[in-house]
Amino acid sequence: MTTQAPEREHSQDELVYGLPAWTYQNAELLDLEYQRLILGTWQVVCHANDVPDPGDYTTLELMRDSIIVLRGRDGDLRAFHNVCRHRGARLVDGPGKCRSRLVCPYHGWAYRLDGSLAGVPSEKSFPGLDKSCHGLNEVELEVLLGFVFVRVAGEGPSLKDMWGDYVKTVAPYEPEKMVALTEVVEEEWDADWKTVVDNNQENYHIPLGHPGYYRMLDSDMLGFSNEHGVGASISVHRTRPSSNWVERSYQELAPEALTHLPEKERKTWQFFSMLPNHGIDIYPDSMDFFQILPVAPGRSRIRWGQFGKPDKSRKVNVLRYLNRRINRQVMSEDRDLSERVQFGLGAHGYEPGPLSIYETGVREFHDLIRETIPVTKLDTAPVPGALAEIDAQMLDQEDEGGPGDTTPPAPFPVSDAAE
């Protein structure tokens, strides 16, 4: 399924409202979101340099799917479902290395590094078995900016096409040469994945929500985006030193330590987002990704990893230490803000308020969801058990009417609790 968002506009003639509160706490809706918005879009797994040698692998855990990224003997990266073709056992856990074959821990079926089935214990007990038909199921893979992404189901534009000219903006930092500076951090938050994405799609909350960022950075409140849902905002160091020693130290040290960058870039922080659930940030000293995955209604899993070019200089390593302190605090603040919002979304009688032009990124995200899952256009939740059927009917109506049709959909049953 193609997921595209309109190019960002910074003006609106009337107030715009976001998704209704029921959409942030509905298990049936989450099933459709997982199928259409998570499995059907590019999801980051790791950096290519996390799996540098033949036999190196790592995994990405989604709600109901596990994906393995594996470096083959030919040096190519491939992605497969982390599931044995015999009885469905999980093959491996986390990162690791195998010499020549992946061996299922259940019955010992063995797979080559290209995913083909190599060996079956007691093969004669499977009459007529054709091993060539039982290799691992491959998953679409693409590397962008040094990061390895997979798309489990569906189709659409490549990452290269989605990012377009933005790739040229990042290229001078040579992200493909970077390596992991820390292990990927994973946390579970008591907030729906969409709540966390909403937070990541706007800078309106920075002055109060992130006082550290506000002290040290002059942040672009509007940002910009393209037609594929890739957006960005740019922040620069304030000329006035921060009152906080960590932030002030970073402001002072970056121009002195990062002489390989043009002077402007030594003071510039670039924040990219890619719908539906990614952030990629470019700092003067390093780069990171921020991925938001659904776990359950009202609960999400956050993956964060920091990467940089190998550098043993003391000043650069001090900068990266300062960066981690700053961004750990920002992550903690984002968690608190997201969980506060999630709690409020469940309040009796709450209805979403209007969106500022500073929250145009949130509007783009919500437009994408409404386009992909039209049942989210309903103000109240369908009766339990009916959501998928109603969504299918709404999809059919939109297909029959075409993009120019303005006929309102037929009425659908809603739950008493939502009224």
Secondary structure, DSSP 8 states (H G I E B T S, - for coil): ----B----S--SS-EE---GGGGS-HHHHHHHIIIIITTS-EEEEEGGGS-STTEEEEEE-SS-EEEEEE-TTS-EEEEESB-TTT--B---SSEE-SSEEE-TTT--EEETTS-EEE-TTGGGSTT--GGG-S--EEEEEEETTEEEEE-S-----HHHHHTTHHHHHGGG-GGG-EESS--EEEEESS-HHHHHHHHT-STTHHHH-HHHHHHEEE-SS-EE-TBSEEEEEEEE-SS--SSHHHHHHHHHHHHH-TTS-TTGGGEEEEEEETTTEEEEE-SS-EEEEEEEEEETTEEEEEEEEEE-----HHHHHHHHHHHHHHHHHHHHHHHHHHHHHHHHTSTT----EE-GGGHHHHHHHHHHHHH-GGGGSSS-B-TT-HHHHHHHHHHHHHHH-TT---------B-GGG-
